[in-house]
């Protein structure tokens, strides 16, 4: 299985219990990938501008408490 189409076809043939197991595995896999990307973005400063804007909004009273 090396193409997206092959993977999609294989997934569509899974039995219900195997599909549930795949969903659980993929959710965990995807969360780890997202966390890794987020950590990389933080480490390289890619989110600094957004953080600064949020802090400016807080200081200027342009935010509300949850």
Residue frames relative to the residue before (quaternion, step in Angstrom):
aa qw qx qy qz dx dy dz
X 1.0000 0.0000 0.0000 0.0000 0.00 0.00 0.00
X 0.1276 0.8285 -0.5336 0.1120 3.53 -0.25 1.21
X 0.7171 0.3792 -0.2710 0.5182 3.58 1.19 -0.09
X 0.6440 -0.5259 0.3943 0.3916 3.51 -1.24 0.47
X 0.6400 0.5351 -0.3285 0.4430 3.57 0.95 -0.81
X 0.6505 0.5043 -0.3166 0.4715 3.61 0.99 -0.77
X 0.6450 0.5103 -0.3148 0.4737 3.55 1.00 -0.82
X 0.6457 0.5171 -0.3189 0.4626 3.60 0.91 -0.89
X 0.6579 0.5095 -0.3114 0.4588 3.59 0.93 -0.89
X 0.6554 0.5073 -0.3139 0.4633 3.58 0.95 -0.86
X 0.6531 0.5086 -0.3163 0.4635 3.58 0.94 -0.84
X 0.6613 0.5184 -0.3181 0.4391 3.58 0.93 -0.83
X 0.6844 0.4710 -0.2868 0.4770 3.62 1.20 -0.39
X 0.4611 0.6989 -0.4472 0.3147 3.61 1.23 -0.08
X 0.4828 -0.6167 0.5360 0.3152 3.53 -1.21 0.63
X 0.7148 -0.4859 0.3015 0.4026 3.54 -1.22 0.55
X 0.7075 0.4535 -0.2808 0.4637 3.60 0.79 -0.96
X 0.6447 0.4993 -0.3269 0.4777 3.58 1.06 -0.65
X 0.6217 0.5301 -0.3391 0.4664 3.57 1.06 -0.69
X 0.6339 0.5192 -0.3274 0.4706 3.59 1.02 -0.77
X 0.6530 0.4976 -0.3126 0.4778 3.59 0.97 -0.82
X 0.6361 0.5225 -0.3255 0.4652 3.58 1.00 -0.79
X 0.6361 0.5331 -0.3293 0.4502 3.59 0.94 -0.87
X 0.6637 0.5009 -0.3041 0.4649 3.56 0.91 -0.93
X 0.6523 0.5044 -0.3130 0.4714 3.58 0.94 -0.90
X 0.6948 0.4839 -0.2926 0.4443 3.58 0.81 -0.95
X 0.6071 0.5454 -0.3608 0.4514 3.60 1.00 -0.70
X 0.6696 0.4820 -0.2915 0.4841 3.58 0.96 -0.87
X 0.6332 0.5312 -0.3152 0.4664 3.60 0.97 -0.86
X 0.6870 0.4850 -0.2774 0.4645 3.56 0.87 -0.99
X 0.6374 0.5243 -0.3275 0.4600 3.60 1.00 -0.79
X 0.6487 0.5048 -0.3230 0.4691 3.60 0.97 -0.81
X 0.6471 0.5132 -0.3204 0.4640 3.59 0.97 -0.82
X 0.6527 0.5051 -0.3123 0.4705 3.59 0.96 -0.87
X 0.6495 0.5167 -0.3179 0.4583 3.58 0.92 -0.90
X 0.6491 0.5232 -0.3130 0.4549 3.56 0.95 -0.87
X 0.6640 0.4933 -0.3023 0.4737 3.58 0.92 -0.88
X 0.6368 0.5286 -0.3214 0.4602 3.59 0.98 -0.86
X 0.6656 0.4998 -0.3019 0.4647 3.58 0.90 -0.93
X 0.6378 0.5167 -0.3207 0.4727 3.58 1.02 -0.77
X 0.6534 0.5125 -0.3110 0.4624 3.58 0.96 -0.86
X 0.6396 0.5083 -0.3225 0.4780 3.59 1.01 -0.78
X 0.6819 0.5084 -0.2927 0.4368 3.58 0.84 -0.98
X 0.7334 0.4050 -0.2416 0.4895 3.60 1.02 -0.69
X 0.5471 -0.6611 0.3769 0.3486 3.59 1.27 0.05
X 0.3760 0.7601 -0.4690 0.2469 3.59 1.22 0.17
X 0.7188 0.4277 -0.2519 0.4867 3.60 1.18 -0.45
X 0.4017 0.7513 -0.4555 0.2584 3.58 1.26 -0.06
X 0.6483 0.5230 -0.3291 0.4448 3.60 0.90 -0.86
X 0.6597 0.4981 -0.3098 0.4699 3.60 0.95 -0.84
X 0.6453 0.5131 -0.3205 0.4664 3.57 0.99 -0.81
X 0.6503 0.5146 -0.3147 0.4619 3.58 0.96 -0.85
X 0.6452 0.5129 -0.3198 0.4673 3.59 0.99 -0.81
X 0.6506 0.5102 -0.3167 0.4649 3.58 0.98 -0.82
X 0.6598 0.4944 -0.3086 0.4743 3.58 0.96 -0.81
X 0.6185 0.5289 -0.3369 0.4735 3.60 1.03 -0.73
X 0.6446 0.5162 -0.3147 0.4680 3.58 0.95 -0.88
X 0.6456 0.5139 -0.3179 0.4669 3.58 0.97 -0.82
X 0.6797 0.4919 -0.2908 0.4599 3.60 0.86 -0.95
X 0.7215 0.4361 -0.2354 0.4836 3.59 1.04 -0.79
X 0.5172 -0.6755 0.3981 0.3430 3.59 1.26 0.08
X 0.4791 0.6736 -0.4302 0.3628 3.58 1.17 0.50
X 0.6594 0.4383 -0.3291 0.5145 3.55 1.11 0.67
X 0.2671 -0.7471 0.5836 0.1733 3.54 -1.25 0.34
X 0.5042 -0.6320 0.4911 0.3242 3.54 -1.15 0.63
X 0.4230 -0.6896 0.5315 0.2511 3.52 -1.16 0.68
